[in-house]
Amino acid sequence: MATKTEDQAAVTAADEVTETEEETQTGQGTPQTEEQEAAPHEGGPSGVGQGAGAVVSAGLGVVSLTGSWMGTVASARESLIGQLQTSSSSDVAKMVKEGYGDAWHATALWGGLFALSALVVGVVVLARPAFGEPGRPQAPWIRSAAWAGVSLGVVGLLLAVLKYTDVLLGLPATG
């Protein structure tokens, strides 16, 4: 059995622990610096939109290089239209152009649209800090992803133009 002094010491220690927990919960027990106090109340932009834009730009750039479902559907549609427009008595050059050339151009057109979208979104993300809050730098990963989107967009746009103009993988000569 504990003595009266030991019981009072245990009660006093328990009260101190309870007071410390209450101070921690209310925030009164630890002094905060001005930066810590200002940080939670700061209402400025967090950069999430810029980060999302940078990732979208890079994604659109990849899609412009690898192809998209829209490009595949447009290509198949143009191929079908070409088959319907040519008859079995048509010459080979016309059949190749209508059946495959227009489909190839449709694929190049959709790739170019995705590349142009990647390029525009990436440039907007890179230019955004110039119009934003001064002194608030853009996160390095956002700049890197936006530059990746811009560069993939440029390469995709170049390839789309080369495919559309038949400089890259043009139709075979028939005749």
MDAnalysis code that builds the backbone (N, CA, C; Angstrom):
import MDAnalysis as mda
import numpy as np

u = mda.Universe.empty(525, n_residues=175, atom_resindex=np.repeat(np.arange(175), 3), trajectory=True)
u.add_TopologyAttr("name", ["N", "CA", "C"] * 175)
u.add_TopologyAttr("resid", np.arange(1, 176))
u.add_TopologyAttr("resname", ["MET", "ALA", "THR", "LYS", "THR", "GLU", "ASP", "GLN", "ALA", "ALA", "VAL", "THR", "ALA", "ALA", "ASP", "GLU", "VAL", "THR", "GLU", "THR", "GLU", "GLU", "GLU", "THR", "GLN", "THR", "GLY", "GLN", "GLY", "THR", "PRO", "GLN", "THR", "GLU", "GLU", "GLN", "GLU", "ALA", "ALA", "PRO", "HIS", "GLU", "GLY", "GLY", "PRO", "SER", "GLY", "VAL", "GLY", "GLN", "GLY", "ALA", "GLY", "ALA", "VAL", "VAL", "SER", "ALA", "GLY", "LEU", "GLY", "VAL", "VAL", "SER", "LEU", "THR", "GLY", "SER", "TRP", "MET", "GLY", "THR", "VAL", "ALA", "SER", "ALA", "ARG", "GLU", "SER", "LEU", "ILE", "GLY", "GLN", "LEU", "GLN", "THR", "SER", "SER", "SER", "SER", "ASP", "VAL", "ALA", "LYS", "MET", "VAL", "LYS", "GLU", "GLY", "TYR", "GLY", "ASP", "ALA", "TRP", "HIS", "ALA", "THR", "ALA", "LEU", "TRP", "GLY", "GLY", "LEU", "PHE", "ALA", "LEU", "SER", "ALA", "LEU", "VAL", "VAL", "GLY", "VAL", "VAL", "VAL", "LEU", "ALA", "ARG", "PRO", "ALA", "PHE", "GLY", "GLU", "PRO", "GLY", "ARG", "PRO", "GLN", "ALA", "PRO", "TRP", "ILE", "ARG", "SER", "ALA", "ALA", "TRP", "ALA", "GLY", "VAL", "SER", "LEU", "GLY", "VAL", "VAL", "GLY", "LEU", "LEU", "LEU", "ALA", "VAL", "LEU", "LYS", "TYR", "THR", "ASP", "VAL", "LEU", "LEU", "GLY", "LEU", "PRO", "ALA", "THR", "GLY"])
u.atoms.positions = np.array([
    [0.831, -1.159, 0.000],
    [0.000, 0.000, 0.000],
    [0.881, 1.229, 0.000],
    [0.501, 2.242, -0.814],
    [1.315, 3.430, -0.965],
    [0.992, 4.417, 0.137],
    [1.978, 5.244, 0.416],
    [1.776, 6.274, 1.432],
    [1.036, 7.448, 0.823],
    [0.611, 8.351, 1.693],
    [-0.149, 9.509, 1.259],
    [0.684, 10.391, 0.334],
    [1.945, 10.540, 0.562],
    [2.826, 11.376, -0.253],
    [2.988, 10.776, -1.643],
    [3.141, 9.466, -1.716],
    [3.280, 8.808, -3.007],
    [1.990, 8.932, -3.822],
    [0.816, 8.825, -3.144],
    [-0.468, 8.971, -3.842],
    [-0.616, 10.383, -4.407],
    [-0.202, 11.398, -3.623],
    [-0.306, 12.779, -4.090],
    [0.654, 13.036, -5.262],
    [1.828, 12.431, -5.204],
    [2.800, 12.597, -6.283],
    [2.274, 11.966, -7.568],
    [1.616, 10.822, -7.476],
    [1.070, 10.151, -8.650],
    [-0.059, 10.972, -9.265],
    [-0.916, 11.562, -8.405],
    [-2.022, 12.383, -8.897],
    [-1.475, 13.643, -9.563],
    [-0.454, 14.265, -8.950],
    [0.146, 15.471, -9.517],
    [0.793, 15.168, -10.868],
    [1.486, 14.024, -11.006],
    [2.122, 13.638, -12.267],
    [1.062, 13.391, -13.340],
    [-0.051, 12.760, -12.945],
    [-1.130, 12.501, -13.909],
    [-1.756, 13.816, -14.374],
    [-1.910, 14.792, -13.491],
    [-2.467, 16.097, -13.867],
    [-1.537, 16.827, -14.828],
    [-0.227, 16.710, -14.594],
    [0.735, 17.373, -15.479],
    [0.695, 16.774, -16.889],
    [0.556, 15.445, -16.971],
    [0.469, 14.786, -18.260],
    [-0.794, 15.243, -18.985],
    [-1.907, 15.344, -18.263],
    [-3.173, 15.787, -18.862],
    [-3.058, 17.226, -19.343],
    [-2.422, 18.090, -18.569],
    [-2.258, 19.488, -18.974],
    [-1.355, 19.591, -20.216],
    [-0.320, 18.771, -20.265],
    [0.581, 18.784, -21.414],
    [-0.153, 18.327, -22.668],
    [-0.999, 17.286, -22.562],
    [-1.774, 16.820, -23.706],
    [-2.746, 17.893, -24.190],
    [-3.381, 18.607, -23.247],
    [-4.324, 19.663, -23.628],
    [-3.597, 20.811, -24.328],
    [-2.410, 21.172, -23.827],
    [-1.647, 22.260, -24.446],
    [-1.210, 21.880, -25.857],
    [-0.850, 20.598, -26.022],
    [-0.430, 20.138, -27.338],
    [-1.605, 20.176, -28.305],
    [-2.777, 19.777, -27.862],
    [-3.946, 19.772, -28.726],
    [-4.386, 21.191, -29.097],
    [-4.312, 22.126, -28.150],
    [-4.729, 23.492, -28.437],
    [-3.619, 24.306, -29.072],
    [-2.398, 23.831, -29.030],
    [-1.296, 24.534, -29.666],
    [-0.691, 25.620, -28.785],
    [-1.052, 25.670, -27.501],
    [-0.537, 26.713, -26.624],
    [0.793, 26.349, -26.004],
    [1.119, 25.076, -25.983],
    [2.307, 24.655, -25.275],
    [3.597, 24.877, -26.038],
    [3.569, 24.914, -27.351],
    [4.798, 25.072, -28.124],
    [4.776, 26.409, -28.835],
    [5.806, 27.182, -28.676],
    [5.844, 28.468, -29.384],
    [6.127, 28.246, -30.860],
    [5.449, 28.995, -31.709],
    [5.643, 28.878, -33.147],
    [6.319, 30.133, -33.669],
    [7.115, 29.921, -34.694],
    [7.751, 31.069, -35.313],
    [6.738, 31.744, -36.242],
    [7.094, 32.898, -36.770],
    [6.181, 33.619, -37.656],
    [5.958, 32.853, -38.957],
    [6.982, 32.155, -39.440],
    [6.835, 31.386, -40.674],
    [5.862, 30.233, -40.486],
    [5.949, 29.545, -39.325],
    [5.060, 28.436, -39.059],
    [3.621, 28.912, -38.902],
    [3.432, 30.069, -38.297],
    [2.086, 30.595, -38.135],
    [1.511, 31.051, -39.461],
    [2.334, 31.588, -40.341],
    [1.850, 32.120, -41.612],
    [1.581, 31.010, -42.628],
    [2.278, 29.890, -42.527],
    [2.160, 28.830, -43.521],
    [0.748, 28.248, -43.642],
    [0.066, 27.876, -42.542],
    [-1.252, 27.290, -42.728],
    [-2.297, 28.304, -43.218],
    [-2.084, 29.579, -42.972],
    [-3.056, 30.586, -43.344],
    [-2.805, 31.147, -44.728],
    [-1.753, 30.710, -45.376],
    [-1.397, 31.226, -46.688],
    [-2.429, 30.748, -47.692],
    [-3.026, 31.653, -48.426],
    [-4.088, 31.294, -49.344],
    [-3.649, 31.251, -50.787],
    [-2.368, 31.272, -51.050],
    [-1.855, 31.286, -52.415],
    [-2.025, 29.946, -53.103],
    [-1.771, 29.916, -54.410],
    [-1.895, 28.662, -55.154],
    [-0.832, 27.656, -54.736],
    [-1.201, 26.393, -54.787],
    [-0.268, 25.348, -54.349],
    [0.543, 24.769, -55.495],
    [0.195, 25.069, -56.724],
    [0.933, 24.547, -57.860],
    [0.415, 23.215, -58.366],
    [-0.697, 22.750, -57.806],
    [-1.246, 21.466, -58.227],
    [-1.714, 21.536, -59.686],
    [-2.322, 22.637, -60.064],
    [-2.784, 22.795, -61.440],
    [-1.637, 22.804, -62.432],
    [-0.550, 23.473, -62.050],
    [0.616, 23.502, -62.928],
    [1.223, 22.106, -63.054],
    [1.281, 21.389, -61.954],
    [1.806, 20.021, -61.993],
    [0.945, 19.113, -62.855],
    [-0.364, 19.252, -62.716],
    [-1.274, 18.448, -63.531],
    [-1.118, 18.804, -65.005],
    [-0.985, 20.085, -65.295],
    [-0.789, 20.513, -66.678],
    [0.492, 19.963, -67.265],
    [1.553, 19.941, -66.461],
    [2.830, 19.415, -66.937],
    [2.733, 17.920, -67.240],
    [2.062, 17.182, -66.369],
    [1.905, 15.737, -66.583],
    [1.017, 15.477, -67.800],
    [-0.051, 16.273, -67.957],
    [-0.921, 16.126, -69.127],
    [-0.145, 16.423, -70.405],
    [0.694, 17.440, -70.372],
    [1.504, 17.781, -71.536],
    [2.410, 16.619, -71.927],
    [3.079, 16.037, -70.955],
    [3.962, 14.896, -71.236],
    [3.153, 13.703, -71.746],
    [1.992, 13.469, -71.159],
    [1.140, 12.367, -71.606],
    [0.660, 12.559, -73.034],
    [0.244, 13.774, -73.367],
    [-0.188, 14.054, -74.737],
    [0.967, 13.883, -75.722],
    [2.174, 14.264, -75.298],
    [3.346, 14.075, -76.152],
    [3.625, 12.608, -76.426],
    [3.475, 11.774, -75.409],
    [3.685, 10.333, -75.588],
    [2.615, 9.761, -76.520],
    [1.369, 10.192, -76.329],
    [0.281, 9.707, -77.186],
    [0.508, 10.129, -78.632],
    [1.042, 11.329, -78.835],
    [1.289, 11.778, -80.212],
    [2.333, 10.916, -80.907],
    [3.259, 10.359, -80.146],
    [4.296, 9.511, -80.741],
    [3.863, 8.056, -80.904],
    [3.072, 7.564, -79.970],
    [2.706, 6.146, -79.992],
    [1.407, 5.876, -80.721],
    [0.599, 6.886, -80.924],
    [-0.689, 6.703, -81.577],
    [-1.803, 6.662, -80.557],
    [-2.998, 6.929, -81.040],
    [-4.146, 6.960, -80.138],
    [-5.285, 6.159, -80.723],
    [-6.264, 5.924, -79.921],
    [-7.448, 5.224, -80.361],
    [-8.165, 6.037, -81.447],
    [-8.206, 7.348, -81.262],
    [-8.840, 8.219, -82.244],
    [-8.144, 8.111, -83.600],
    [-6.838, 8.079, -83.597],
    [-6.092, 7.935, -84.846],
    [-6.352, 6.604, -85.515],
    [-6.465, 5.551, -84.718],
    [-6.737, 4.220, -85.256],
    [-8.128, 4.167, -85.882],
    [-9.108, 4.741, -85.185],
    [-10.472, 4.746, -85.708],
    [-10.549, 5.586, -86.987],
    [-9.920, 6.759, -86.984],
    [-9.926, 7.610, -88.176],
    [-9.240, 6.907, -89.342],
    [-8.167, 6.199, -89.080],
    [-7.457, 5.468, -90.121],
    [-8.327, 4.353, -90.697],
    [-8.980, 3.600, -89.831],
    [-9.849, 2.521, -90.299],
    [-11.028, 3.081, -91.098],
    [-11.557, 4.201, -90.665],
    [-12.673, 4.836, -91.373],
    [-12.241, 5.278, -92.776],
    [-11.089, 5.934, -92.845],
    [-10.597, 6.374, -94.155],
    [-10.282, 5.197, -95.070],
    [-9.793, 4.119, -94.488],
    [-9.507, 2.918, -95.272],
    [-10.800, 2.328, -95.833],
    [-11.841, 2.282, -95.008],
    [-13.128, 1.766, -95.451],
    [-13.734, 2.662, -96.537],
    [-13.670, 3.960, -96.348],
    [-14.182, 4.894, -97.354],
    [-13.415, 4.716, -98.662],
    [-12.100, 4.549, -98.570],
    [-11.289, 4.323, -99.770],
    [-11.679, 3.047, -100.492],
    [-11.978, 1.992, -99.741],
    [-12.388, 0.737, -100.364],
    [-13.738, 0.886, -101.045],
    [-14.623, 1.653, -100.436],
    [-15.944, 1.845, -101.027],
    [-15.892, 2.711, -102.284],
    [-14.953, 3.645, -102.335],
    [-14.869, 4.566, -103.474],
    [-14.159, 3.965, -104.674],
    [-13.392, 2.959, -104.452],
    [-12.679, 2.344, -105.575],
    [-13.404, 1.068, -105.979],
    [-13.353, 0.806, -107.225],
    [-13.955, -0.433, -107.717],
    [-12.842, -1.407, -108.068],
    [-13.233, -2.594, -108.359],
    [-12.215, -3.604, -108.695],
    [-11.548, -3.312, -110.031],
    [-12.186, -2.468, -110.838],
    [-11.581, -2.137, -112.129],
    [-10.668, -0.915, -112.056],
    [-10.531, -0.307, -110.850],
    [-9.663, 0.865, -110.700],
    [-8.207, 0.461, -110.819],
    [-7.383, 1.417, -111.191],
    [-5.954, 1.123, -111.292],
    [-5.344, 1.012, -109.893],
    [-4.207, 0.393, -109.826],
    [-3.555, 0.096, -108.550],
    [-3.182, 1.374, -107.801],
    [-2.707, 2.379, -108.494],
    [-2.295, 3.623, -107.835],
    [-3.462, 4.272, -107.095],
    [-4.626, 4.278, -107.726],
    [-5.795, 4.860, -107.077],
    [-6.225, 4.031, -105.875],
    [-6.165, 2.725, -106.001],
    [-6.543, 1.841, -104.893],
    [-5.615, 2.026, -103.697],
    [-4.320, 2.149, -103.966],
    [-3.356, 2.342, -102.882],
    [-3.575, 3.689, -102.206],
    [-3.752, 4.734, -103.011],
    [-3.959, 6.074, -102.450],
    [-5.235, 6.138, -101.621],
    [-6.333, 5.650, -102.186],
    [-7.623, 5.723, -101.491],
    [-7.676, 4.780, -100.290],
    [-7.106, 3.605, -100.429],
    [-7.195, 2.606, -99.364],
    [-6.219, 2.816, -98.226],
    [-5.008, 3.268, -98.565],
    [-3.968, 3.357, -97.540],
    [-3.440, 4.771, -97.316],
    [-3.339, 5.539, -98.370],
    [-2.778, 6.886, -98.259],
    [-3.611, 7.808, -97.396],
    [-4.930, 7.800, -97.624],
    [-5.797, 8.657, -96.812],
    [-5.826, 8.203, -95.352],
    [-5.767, 6.888, -95.140],
    [-5.733, 6.361, -93.765],
    [-4.440, 6.790, -93.055],
    [-3.345, 6.749, -93.784],
    [-2.045, 7.173, -93.244],
    [-2.080, 8.654, -92.892],
    [-2.702, 9.452, -93.745],
    [-2.803, 10.890, -93.482],
    [-3.712, 11.178, -92.293],
    [-4.772, 10.389, -92.123],
    [-5.661, 10.569, -90.970],
    [-4.915, 10.265, -89.669],
    [-4.118, 9.213, -89.682],
    [-3.314, 8.880, -88.499],
    [-2.313, 9.994, -88.194],
    [-1.681, 10.512, -89.237],
    [-0.717, 11.604, -89.056],
    [-1.406, 12.863, -88.538],
    [-2.610, 13.131, -89.026],
    [-3.350, 14.310, -88.581],
    [-3.696, 14.232, -87.102],
    [-4.173, 13.087, -86.664],
    [-4.494, 12.945, -85.240],
    [-3.242, 12.981, -84.366],
    [-2.168, 12.378, -84.825],
    [-0.907, 12.476, -84.081],
    [-0.440, 13.910, -83.981],
    [-0.597, 14.667, -85.060],
    [-0.221, 16.078, -85.053],
    [-1.082, 16.896, -84.108],
    [-2.376, 16.589, -84.032],
    [-3.252, 17.305, -83.098],
    [-2.857, 17.044, -81.642],
    [-2.545, 15.789, -81.333],
    [-2.091, 15.476, -79.977],
    [-0.748, 16.145, -79.680],
    [0.132, 16.170, -80.652],
    [1.437, 16.811, -80.462],
    [1.285, 18.312, -80.260],
    [0.420, 18.936, -81.051],
    [0.184, 20.364, -80.898],
    [-0.434, 20.678, -79.540],
    [-1.336, 19.826, -79.081],
    [-1.929, 20.001, -77.749],
    [-0.861, 19.896, -76.659],
    [0.026, 18.917, -76.779],
    [1.106, 18.761, -75.802],
    [2.012, 19.978, -75.790],
    [2.302, 20.487, -76.964],
    [3.161, 21.659, -77.090],
    [2.516, 22.886, -76.444],
    [1.250, 23.119, -76.725],
    [0.555, 24.296, -76.174],
    [0.426, 24.193, -74.652],
    [0.015, 23.039, -74.151],
    [-0.144, 22.873, -72.697],
    [1.204, 23.037, -71.992],
    [2.256, 22.450, -72.543],
    [3.588, 22.577, -71.937],
    [4.078, 24.011, -71.913],
    [3.868, 24.747, -72.988],
    [4.295, 26.154, -73.034],
    [3.497, 26.989, -72.036],
    [2.206, 26.717, -71.916],
    [1.387, 27.457, -70.940],
    [1.873, 27.195, -69.522],
    [2.187, 25.952, -69.213],
    [2.692, 25.629, -67.867],
    [4.035, 26.315, -67.613],
    [4.902, 26.337, -68.616],
    [6.209, 26.984, -68.445],
    [6.082, 28.505, -68.337],
    [5.096, 29.080, -69.022],
    [4.933, 30.535, -69.005],
    [4.127, 31.017, -67.811],
    [3.424, 30.149, -67.133],
    [2.540, 30.544, -66.038],
    [3.238, 31.304, -64.915],
    [4.420, 30.933, -64.461],
    [5.050, 31.677, -63.370],
    [5.306, 33.150, -63.701],
    [5.446, 33.489, -64.948],
    [5.681, 34.885, -65.321],
    [4.474, 35.744, -65.004],
    [3.296, 35.147, -64.936],
    [2.076, 35.891, -64.668],
    [1.537, 35.629, -63.271],
    [2.256, 34.847, -62.489],
    [1.792, 34.482, -61.154],
    [2.368, 35.391, -60.084],
    [2.379, 34.861, -58.886],
    [2.859, 35.586, -57.716],
    [4.383, 35.713, -57.786],
    [4.904, 36.942, -57.737],
    [6.365, 37.097, -57.781],
    [7.014, 36.518, -56.525],
    [8.158, 35.929, -56.713],
    [8.888, 35.356, -55.582],
    [8.471, 33.937, -55.265],
    [7.503, 33.407, -55.948],
    [7.082, 32.017, -55.720],
    [7.551, 31.177, -56.908],
    [8.656, 30.467, -56.756],
    [9.217, 29.719, -57.892],
    [8.381, 28.471, -58.198],
    [8.506, 28.023, -59.418],
    [7.831, 26.804, -59.852],
    [8.681, 25.609, -59.421],
    [8.025, 24.564, -58.978],
    [8.749, 23.369, -58.532],
    [9.560, 22.793, -59.693],
    [10.751, 22.299, -59.411],
    [11.599, 21.769, -60.493],
    [10.971, 20.610, -61.253],
    [10.222, 19.744, -60.579],
    [9.630, 18.607, -61.273],
    [8.556, 19.070, -62.250],
    [7.893, 20.178, -61.938],
    [6.875, 20.707, -62.849],
    [7.546, 21.222, -64.121],
    [8.643, 21.955, -63.948],
    [9.371, 22.446, -65.124],
    [9.891, 21.289, -65.953],
    [10.423, 20.268, -65.299],
    [10.962, 19.110, -66.030],
    [9.873, 18.393, -66.818],
    [8.738, 18.150, -66.193],
    [7.646, 17.466, -66.889],
    [7.095, 18.327, -68.026],
    [7.005, 19.639, -67.807],
    [6.515, 20.530, -68.865],
    [7.491, 20.560, -70.040],
    [8.790, 20.600, -69.746],
    [9.783, 20.569, -70.831],
    [9.728, 19.237, -71.573],
    [9.478, 18.157, -70.839],
    [9.329, 16.851, -71.499],
    [8.130, 16.880, -72.441],
    [7.024, 17.456, -71.985],
    [5.846, 17.570, -72.839],
    [6.095, 18.427, -74.062],
    [6.808, 19.537, -73.872],
    [7.116, 20.419, -75.003],
    [8.011, 19.697, -76.009],
    [9.043, 19.042, -75.525],
    [9.961, 18.372, -76.448],
    [9.285, 17.190, -77.145],
    [8.466, 16.425, -76.423],
    [7.729, 15.338, -77.075],
    [6.723, 15.894, -78.083],
    [6.122, 17.029, -77.753],
    [5.199, 17.667, -78.679],
    [5.887, 18.128, -79.946],
    [7.082, 18.695, -79.809],
    [7.830, 19.145, -80.993],
    [8.204, 17.953, -81.874],
    [8.703, 16.890, -81.259],
    [9.075, 15.698, -82.034],
    [7.838, 15.077, -82.678],
    [6.752, 14.976, -81.919],
    [5.519, 14.418, -82.472],
    [4.963, 15.257, -83.607],
    [5.029, 16.583, -83.472],
    [4.541, 17.459, -84.532],
    [5.404, 17.332, -85.786],
    [6.710, 17.250, -85.602],
    [7.614, 17.072, -86.731],
    [7.338, 15.751, -87.457],
    [7.175, 14.684, -86.691],
    [6.884, 13.389, -87.309],
    [5.525, 13.388, -88.008],
    [4.541, 14.059, -87.416],
    [3.215, 14.112, -88.030],
    [3.265, 14.857, -89.360],
    [3.999, 15.955, -89.400],
    [4.128, 16.712, -90.654],
    [4.855, 15.877, -91.690],
    [5.912, 15.189, -91.285],
    [6.652, 14.344, -92.227],
    [5.800, 13.187, -92.747],
    [4.961, 12.602, -91.889],
    [4.080, 11.525, -92.334],
    [2.979, 12.057, -93.250],
    [2.420, 13.198, -92.906],
    [1.317, 13.750, -93.691],
    [1.763, 14.171, -95.087],
    [2.983, 14.682, -95.171],
    [3.500, 15.116, -96.475],
    [4.169, 13.979, -97.244],
    [4.134, 12.782, -96.717],
    [4.705, 11.582, -97.329],
    [6.219, 11.633, -97.474],
    [6.879, 12.492, -96.721],
    [8.348, 12.498, -96.699],
    [8.839, 11.283, -95.917],
    [8.132, 10.967, -94.833],
    [8.470, 9.815, -93.995],
    [7.501, 8.696, -94.310],
    [8.009, 7.604, -94.816],
    [7.206, 6.422, -95.116],
    [6.053, 6.736, -96.059],
    [6.380, 7.309, -97.171],
    [5.364, 7.635, -98.184],
    [4.808, 6.389, -98.832],
    [3.797, 6.568, -99.644],
    [3.179, 5.459, -100.352],
    [4.160, 4.881, -101.379],
    [4.097, 3.610, -101.608],
    [4.987, 3.012, -102.603],
    [4.598, 3.451, -104.009],
    [5.577, 3.500, -104.851],
    [5.335, 3.866, -106.250],
    [4.667, 2.704, -106.964],
    [3.612, 3.006, -107.661],
    [2.900, 1.959, -108.401],
    [2.887, 2.335, -109.874],
    [3.526, 1.606, -110.633],
    [3.437, 1.913, -112.050],
    [4.705, 1.976, -112.690],
])
